[in-house]
Amino acid sequence: MTDNSRDNSRGSSRGNSRDSRRPLAVFDLDNTLADTAHRQRFLERRPRDWDAFFAAAPQDPPLAEGVELALKSAEECEIVYLTGRPERCRRDTADWLAAQGLPEGRIWMRRNDDRRPARFTKLAILRRISRDREVRVLVDDDELVCEEARRAGFTVVQARWATPSEDLKDAQEREGRT
């Protein structure tokens, strides 16, 4: 995931607000900014219905705590979004962020066929973007992502404001889907 030529995880900006002098605040989406509780049912069945799970993402209600933290962070930092969602969800993701009034920023996503655990895909991207810019903070709900980022020396805020889902955690770690 560290080479643009072999994946689709390249960042895409929703605008031209990037200022290379400002540090970055990196925000996860699912269960950090977006409440996925209404679509967990698609992960509880076997086989899991990934198409329905991601198709329902545009209806996610925002999580007030995460949105507030992103808006506050934008006062001093450039906001970057780092999600385990597949690239095919880019348009819906960008539209959702804009509809919530969240700051414009790059959106880093996993390749559609990338099934590595979130802790590996996200840490690879964090290392990549921190080569050229200070990453002031990562905000993510995934405990294993947070542990790996801390171990790598990043400052982390673990989002604990959404109801945890064992099915989503399993999907992130074993199936590499989000």
C-alpha positions in Angstrom: 0.0 0.0 0.0 3.0 2.3 0.0 3.3 2.5 -3.8 0.8 4.4 -5.9 1.7 2.4 -9.0 0.4 -0.8 -7.5 -2.7 0.3 -5.7 -5.6 2.7 -5.6 -5.0 4.0 -2.1 -3.6 7.2 -3.4 -5.1 10.2 -1.7 -7.7 12.3 -3.4 -8.6 15.8 -2.3 -12.1 17.1 -2.1 -10.6 20.6 -2.6 -7.5 22.7 -2.8 -7.2 23.5 0.9 -4.0 21.6 1.4 -1.2 23.7 3.0 2.0 21.8 3.3 3.2 23.8 6.3 0.3 22.7 8.5 0.5 19.4 10.4 -1.9 16.7 9.6 -4.8 15.4 11.7 -5.8 12.0 10.4 -9.3 10.8 10.9 -10.9 7.4 10.4 -14.5 7.3 9.2 -16.5 4.3 10.3 -17.3 4.5 14.0 -15.1 7.6 14.3 -17.0 10.2 12.2 -19.8 8.0 10.9 -22.1 5.8 13.0 -22.3 2.4 11.3 -24.8 0.9 13.8 -27.6 0.9 11.3 -25.7 -1.2 8.8 -24.1 -3.7 11.2 -26.9 -6.2 10.4 -25.2 -6.9 7.0 -22.2 -8.2 8.8 -24.1 -10.4 11.3 -25.3 -12.8 8.6 -23.3 -15.4 6.9 -22.1 -14.9 4.3 -21.6 -11.2 5.1 -23.3 -8.9 2.7 -20.5 -6.4 1.9 -22.2 -4.8 -1.0 -25.2 -3.9 1.2 -22.9 -2.8 4.0 -21.1 -0.3 1.9 -24.2 0.7 -0.1 -25.8 1.8 3.2 -22.9 4.1 4.2 -24.3 7.3 2.7 -27.1 7.0 5.3 -24.7 6.9 8.2 -25.5 9.5 10.8 -22.5 11.6 11.9 -21.0 11.0 15.3 -21.1 14.4 17.1 -17.9 13.8 19.1 -15.9 12.9 16.0 -17.2 15.7 13.9 -16.5 18.2 16.7 -13.0 16.9 17.1 -12.4 17.1 13.3 -13.7 20.7 13.2 -11.6 21.7 16.2 -8.5 20.0 14.7 -9.0 21.9 11.4 -8.2 25.1 13.2 -4.5 24.1 13.5 -4.2 21.1 11.1 -4.9 20.0 7.7 -7.5 17.2 7.9 -6.8 13.9 6.1 -9.2 10.9 6.1 -7.9 7.4 6.3 -10.4 4.6 5.9 -10.4 0.9 5.4 -13.3 1.4 3.0 -12.6 0.1 -0.5 -11.8 2.5 -3.3 -15.1 1.8 -5.0 -16.8 3.8 -2.1 -14.8 7.0 -2.9 -17.7 9.0 -4.4 -20.2 8.1 -1.6 -17.5 8.8 1.0 -16.6 12.2 -0.4 -20.3 13.2 -0.7 -21.0 12.1 2.9 -18.0 14.1 4.2 -19.2 17.2 2.4 -22.8 16.7 3.5 -21.7 16.7 7.1 -19.8 20.0 6.7 -16.5 18.3 7.5 -13.3 20.0 6.4 -12.0 19.2 2.9 -9.1 16.8 2.9 -7.4 14.0 1.2 -9.2 10.6 1.4 -7.0 7.6 1.6 -8.7 4.3 0.9 -7.7 0.6 0.4 -7.6 -1.0 -3.0 -10.8 -2.9 -3.8 -8.9 -6.2 -3.7 -6.8 -5.5 -0.6 -7.8 -7.8 2.3 -5.0 -7.1 4.7 -6.0 -6.2 8.3 -6.7 -2.5 8.9 -3.8 -2.2 11.3 -1.4 -3.0 8.4 -3.0 -1.0 5.7 -3.5 2.1 7.8 -0.1 2.0 9.4 1.5 1.8 5.9 -0.3 4.9 4.8 0.5 6.7 8.0 4.2 6.0 7.5 3.9 7.1 3.9 2.2 10.4 4.6 4.4 11.2 7.6 7.6 11.1 5.4 6.8 14.6 4.1 4.5 16.0 6.8 4.1 16.0 10.5 1.2 13.8 11.6 0.0 15.5 14.7 -2.7 12.9 15.6 -4.5 9.9 14.3 -8.1 9.5 15.5 -9.5 5.9 15.0 -11.8 3.6 16.8 -10.0 0.4 16.0 -8.0 -0.7 19.1 -5.4 -2.7 17.0 -4.9 0.2 14.6 -4.4 2.5 17.6 -1.9 0.2 19.3 0.2 -0.2 16.1 0.2 3.5 15.4 1.3 4.3 19.0 4.0 1.6 18.8 5.2 3.3 15.6 5.4 6.6 17.5 2.2 8.4 16.4 0.0 10.3 18.7 -3.4 8.6 18.8 -6.8 9.5 20.1 -8.9 6.3 20.3 -12.5 7.1 19.3 -14.7 5.5 22.0 -17.9 7.3 21.3 -19.6 4.7 19.0 -21.0 1.4 20.1 -18.3 -1.2 19.4 -19.2 -4.1 17.0 -17.5 -7.4 17.2 -18.6 -8.2 13.7 -17.0 -5.0 12.4 -13.8 -5.7 14.4 -13.6 -9.3 13.0 -14.2 -7.8 9.5 -11.3 -5.4 9.9 -8.9 -8.0 11.2 -9.7 -11.3 9.6 -11.4 -10.2 6.3 -9.6 -6.9 5.7 -12.9 -5.3 4.5 -13.1 -2.0 6.2 
